Every structure is written in structure tokens, then in C-alpha cells.
Amino acid sequence: MSENRSGRSVDSPSRGNAKQNRRPNPGKPSGSRIAGGSRTSGEASRSQRPKTSPRALAVKVLSAVEQDGAYSNLELNRRLKEAELSPADAGLATELVYGTIARLNTLDYFLERFVAKGMAKLQPWVRSLLRISVYQMLYLDRIPEHAVVSEAVNLAKKLGHQGISGMVNGVLRNMIRNRDELRIPNDLPAAERIALEHSHPLWMVKRWIGQYGEETAEAICKANNEPPAVSVRVNTTMTTREKLMHEMESTGAVVEPSRLSPDGILVRSGGNMALTSWYRDGLFSVQDESSMLVAEAVAPEEGQIVLDCCAAPGGKTAHMAEKMQDRGRIIANDVHAHKRQLIMDQADRLGLSCIDAVTGDALDLDERYPHASFDRILLDAPCSGLGVIRRKPDVKWTKSPEDIEDISGLQRELLNRVAPLLKPGGVLVYSTCTIEPAENELMVADFLKHHPEYQAVDSAWTGTEMEKWNPVNGGVQILPQYAHSDGFFIARLTRAADE
């Protein structure tokens, strides 16, 4: 059952592509020297802090997620900054957090056989310690089992007492002795087998089997556990894809052009892209390939007026501005005032001046702007997020069928509210980062039924990589296994010009 696992980005612990068993690119030293070799008082105080191990940090993050409902990415970021681990240790901590969450019910399935009083009766930190230990044993093939046990026992002594460390030692050694038993039975019903083998909630697997069939549902679950590729979007107002790829290759980075987006570059090796001078200078943005296709579908033209209804943090907004060569106007709306600044920071970094970020409820946009006043509208709608599980594994354990029903109602209302704002002959693009038909093609079908002035552009994907993915109602459903990118739905609708 052992396999290589990819590490996640240390500075932005959504999942990245650097191998866990490969030494990460060294970052800047945690404390720089000042003239004369003396250290600042801040550096001195940091040097006096007790050193945190990557496993201890992972246990604390996972316990906070379970006990307090903390977001794993935010909690991990916070603790990584406080601990100031080496790049290698930070990478291990990140891998342990995301990998353990991704494989949660599989780990618990095996552990239940060996924990005498059951996992539910353990303290949260003990559960987390056992989970990260078994995750290392089963999924990280460069860490010797004896080292896993030794580290776990030492950490149990530090965080608990002799009795707990003895229990941890006994459970892990017993699992090693009976490793042949750590497999999923072949005679389980399909949904149960898939749920355990690929670690997804049973309700979710059953739902996807009903929607897509058993083979596709299993492929979705398997893809959700793969590390996502790192991809960047070229700022075409500053450079070209070919020129930037050449510059990146000259520094030793391994890159290739995206097959999905003409503005995309896949980075197979090259370190954290958000820490490079190319990023700081605005030559590219870090963005998934599927997400890049949204602005491609909007296809804004120079001089047009565009509305981005739910814009933060502004990646798609900026891409549209780049498509327009920064000529025209984009009103980028978001309901949260603090997120408006994220949009403007993105625009400033990229040197884009046509973006006007505003704050307000997207449900009120039809009251704030005249009808038929926009050439293009993008509604990148709030959604269940079931297309980005590989980046946010928490999603599969926190969502419920009721969440999908609730969000569908909001999506429907948003579409109805913004529809009158489009000029006749204009284009409205509806997109989500989910794979739920109720939020995607069924939503668009219902919208078209009640808005005869709109029609689907079924030819939007002709001649592209997406054509083979069976576009329907002007939309294409990208599943995570199709191109090893995020699960996304994108529909292109036009408003009749002769109303």
C-alpha cells in the first residue's frame, strides 16, 4: 500500500507538487545578520524559543481542526510562521496535515482494529498522533517504520504521560507486525469499498455513483487524493508565455505549456512560485488550469464594461483585465470589505488599472446598476467546492447533502438577479468549482427555462481540449481526473440581441 506522496507548498499550504522525499528548494534564512555579525533582539528571542518538531506541529494543527473547527490551511500557516521550521521540516509538517486529512477514514478504519477502547474514546491529540503515524507508515515510503514509532512515542511522552506513550507504542508495533491485515476487503459493496480505499464519505461516493456511474465515481475519488499540479498564468500585458518559459528554464525550472489555457504554464519543478521575482514583478499569477478557462469563456474585448459579481480574491478578474489588455472597465464586486483589498493588491501587483473593486451583496447588484449596462458578466458563484478536494481535503469531511441544497438556492437567485444587467448581445458566464449537477448543468437548464431571452452557446468549446468532455447547455463539466486540474463547471450564455 506504500506509495510516494507529494509535499505541499510550505508558504501556502494548499497542496503543491514538490516530492516529500525530495529536499525542498532552500528558502531564505529565518534570521538575517546585521552589520558586524550581531543579531537583532527579535532574532535573539526567536532563538530562545523551544524548538517545535514537524510532527508536534502537525498534531496541534489536526487537533485544532477536529476540536475547534479550525481551517487547516489557516491554522497550519499560523503555526508554521510561529515555529519557523526549516524548509524540509515545514514541508513534512504540511504533508502530514493534508495527507492525514485526505486519508482520514482509511486511517481510522485500520486503527479501530488495534485501539482496544476505540478511537472515539481517545483524546483528540492522541487520535491525531496515531493518525499521522499510520499515515507515514502507509503513504510515505522514505520514513522507516522504526523512526515513525520512536518519534510517536517520544511525542506522546512530551504531550501526555508514560501510559499514553505505552499505548501508542503498542498500537503502532502491533500494526507493523500485522501489516498484511492493513488492506481493504475486496468483497465490500462498491460504494463502501471506494469510500474506504480512496477515503471519501460514503454519502458522497453513493451520490457520485448515482450521478456518474461506479467507474467515473471511483476515478473522481482517486484523483482527489492526487497532488495538484502547480500552474501559473502569464500576464500577457507584460510578457508572452514563450518568453517567460524560456526565462524560467534558464534558472533550472522544469516547465511546459498548458494544454487547456493559452496563458498557462505547468511548473513541474522550480520551487515556490509565489516567492519568485517573476511573481513579485507581476509577470504571472499562480492559478489552476481549470480556473484559467473561466476568463477564456468570458472572452472580454478591449474597451468593454465587465461585471465580476463575486470577484475576490481577484484571480479571474485580473485574467479578464489581461485579456482586455487593461483597456476598458471591470467592476469587481465582493460582499466582504476586507476582500476588496485583496482584489486591488492583485491588480497593483500585475500593473492593471482598469479594475474597480467595490463592496456589496451580489444579490443587490440589480439595484445598484442600470439594466443592460454590461457587455460581459461573470458569475463565479459560491458553491459546495467539491471540485477542489485535492487542494482542500477538509471539504469532503465538512460538507453535507444539505449544504448542496442550500447553496443551489443562492446560486439560482444570483443568476436571476444579475441576468437583467447584461446588454442584448452580451455574454454571461456562470462558473463553479464543484462537480455537482444540481449546481451546474441542472442550474443552467433551469435558468434557460425561465429566461427565454438567453440561450446557451454550445459551440463555445468547439476545437478545444474541452470538446471531448461532452458540453451541455453551453457548459462543460471538468472532472478532476480529466486533465489533473480542479473540478470546474463553466457555462457560456448569450442574451438575444433583438429583444
Secondary structure, DSSP 8 states (H G I E B T S, - for coil): -----B---SSS-S---SBTTS-------SS---GGG---HHHHHHHTS----HHHHHHHHHHHHHHH---HHHHHHHHHHHHT--HHHHHHHHHHHHHHHHTHHHHHHHHTTT-TT-GGGS-HHHHHHHHHHHHHHHH-TTS-HHHHHHHHHHHHHHHS-HHHHHHHHHHHHHHHHTGGG-S--TTS-HHHHHHHHTT--HHHHHHHHHHH-HHHHHHHHHHHTS---EEEEE-TTT--HHHHHHHHHHTT-EEEE-SS-TTEEEEEESS-GGGSHHHHTTSEEE--HHHHHHHHHH---TT-EEEESS-TT-HHHHHHHHHTTT-SEEEEEES-HHHHHHHHHHHHHHT--SEEEEES-GGGHHHHS-TT-EEEEEEE-----TT-TTT-TTHHHH--HHHHHHHHHHHHHHHHHHGGGEEEEEEEEEEES---GGGTHHHHHHHHHH-TTEEE-TTTTTTSGGGGG--BTTEEEE-HHHHSS--EEEEEEEE-TT-
